Amino acid sequence: MKKILIIISITVLISSCSNKSVSDEAMDEAIYKQYTNELQSHYYSTKIHQYEKIIESITSDKSEDFTRGMAETYRMENKLYFPVRFREKVKILSENDFENLYNLYRNMDSHANKIVNEDINNSIDSEELSEIIKLTDQLRGLDPYKETNQTIEKVKELNEILDNIVKD
């Protein structure tokens, strides 16, 4: 009985081992790229949405403390590491598109800093705020990692507005 059990165990052990590696490098790369793409898309839409809510709180005359608190929270979370962190391993966007998106994150972060540190009511005119809300609403629905051309044009428009605000 012991011999039969040993023979069956050895047979199962030998047949379960094979020359084929458990993981294929190309398959790992594809999974990693898909994971990175989804992570970047989620990060992008979340940051756009948070920024849009900050601007909406300015236009809806919420208390300055409330708006500053939202901007401070946004600023603390947004360290610009996600787009840079994964850039070395997986190039999802072209260099130019990546630079535009990176500048958008940087400009939104700089504007959040400005909201926290300066008088909110005097910082921007209502026309610019309306344009920012319109663009962020459009951008939030677009995935820069899939709909690149349309998204990057909107990102450039928003960057121009934010560049002017941040430089003032």
C-alpha positions in Angstrom: 0.0 0.0 0.0 2.8 2.4 0.9 4.6 1.6 -2.4 1.5 2.4 -4.4 1.0 5.7 -2.5 4.6 6.7 -3.1 4.5 5.8 -6.8 1.3 7.8 -7.2 2.8 10.8 -5.3 6.0 10.7 -7.4 4.0 10.4 -10.6 1.8 13.4 -9.7 4.9 15.4 -8.7 6.8 14.6 -11.8 3.9 15.3 -14.1 3.1 18.6 -12.5 6.6 19.9 -13.2 7.3 21.0 -16.7 9.9 23.0 -18.7 7.4 25.8 -19.5 7.9 28.7 -17.2 4.9 29.7 -15.0 4.9 33.2 -16.4 5.6 34.4 -19.9 7.5 37.8 -20.0 5.3 39.1 -22.9 2.2 38.2 -21.0 3.5 39.9 -17.9 4.3 43.0 -19.8 0.8 43.1 -21.3 -0.9 42.7 -17.9 1.4 45.3 -16.4 0.6 47.7 -19.2 -3.1 47.2 -18.9 -2.9 47.6 -15.1 -0.9 50.8 -15.5 -3.3 52.1 -18.1 -6.3 51.5 -15.8 -4.5 53.0 -12.8 -3.5 56.1 -14.8 -7.0 56.6 -16.1 -8.5 56.3 -12.6 -5.9 58.8 -11.2 -6.6 61.2 -14.1 -10.4 61.2 -13.8 -10.2 61.5 -10.0 -7.8 64.5 -10.1 -9.9 66.2 -12.7 -13.0 65.7 -10.7 -11.5 66.9 -7.5 -10.2 70.0 -9.2 -13.6 70.7 -10.8 -15.3 70.5 -7.4 -12.8 73.1 -6.0 -13.6 75.5 -8.8 -17.4 74.9 -8.5 -17.1 75.7 -4.7 -15.6 79.0 -5.7 -18.4 79.8 -8.2 -21.2 78.7 -5.8 -20.0 81.1 -3.1 -19.2 78.3 -0.5 -17.3 79.5 2.5 -13.7 80.3 1.9 -12.6 77.9 4.6 -14.5 75.1 2.8 -12.9 75.9 -0.5 -9.4 76.2 1.1 -9.9 72.9 2.8 -10.8 71.2 -0.5 -7.7 72.8 -2.2 -5.4 71.8 0.7 -6.6 68.2 0.5 -6.2 68.2 -3.2 -2.7 69.6 -2.9 -1.7 67.1 -0.2 -2.7 64.1 -2.3 -1.4 65.4 -5.7 2.4 64.9 -5.6 2.7 64.3 -9.3 4.3 60.9 -8.8 1.8 58.7 -10.6 2.5 59.9 -14.1 6.2 60.0 -13.5 6.4 56.8 -11.5 5.2 54.5 -14.3 6.7 56.4 -17.2 10.0 54.6 -17.1 8.5 51.1 -17.5 5.5 51.6 -19.7 5.1 54.3 -22.2 1.4 54.6 -22.8 1.4 58.1 -24.2 3.8 59.8 -26.6 6.4 62.1 -25.1 4.5 65.2 -26.1 1.2 64.0 -24.8 2.7 62.9 -21.6 4.3 66.4 -21.2 1.0 68.1 -21.7 -0.7 65.9 -19.1 2.1 66.3 -16.7 1.9 70.1 -17.1 -1.9 69.9 -16.4 -1.3 68.1 -13.1 1.4 70.6 -12.2 -0.8 73.6 -13.1 -3.8 72.3 -11.2 -1.5 71.7 -8.2 -0.1 75.2 -8.5 -3.6 76.7 -8.7 -4.6 74.7 -5.6 -1.6 76.2 -3.8 -2.7 79.7 -4.9 -6.2 79.1 -3.6 -4.9 78.0 -0.3 -2.4 80.9 0.1 -4.3 83.9 -1.4 -7.7 85.6 -1.3 -10.1 83.3 -3.3 -12.6 85.9 -4.4 -10.0 88.1 -6.1 -8.0 85.4 -7.8 -9.9 84.7 -11.0 -12.8 86.2 -12.9 -16.1 84.3 -13.3 -15.6 83.8 -17.1 -12.4 81.9 -16.6 -14.0 79.9 -13.8 -16.9 78.9 -16.1 -14.4 78.0 -18.9 -12.4 75.8 -16.4 -15.6 74.0 -15.2 -16.6 73.4 -18.8 -13.2 72.0 -19.8 -12.8 69.9 -16.7 -16.3 68.4 -17.2 -15.4 67.5 -20.8 -12.0 66.2 -19.8 -13.3 64.0 -17.0 -15.3 62.0 -19.6 -12.4 61.4 -21.9 -9.6 59.0 -21.3 -6.2 60.4 -22.3 -4.8 56.9 -22.7 -7.4 55.9 -25.3 -8.9 59.1 -26.9 -5.6 60.9 -27.1 -6.1 63.5 -29.8 -9.4 64.9 -28.5 -8.3 64.8 -24.9 -4.9 66.4 -25.4 -6.5 69.3 -27.3 -8.7 70.0 -24.2 -5.7 69.5 -21.9 -3.8 72.1 -23.9 -6.8 74.6 -23.6 -7.0 74.1 -19.9 -3.3 74.4 -19.5 -3.3 77.8 -21.3 -6.0 79.1 -18.9 -4.2 77.7 -15.8 -0.8 79.1 -17.0 -2.3 82.6 -17.0 -3.9 82.1 -13.6 -0.8 80.6 -12.0 1.5 83.3 -13.4 -0.6 86.2 -12.2 
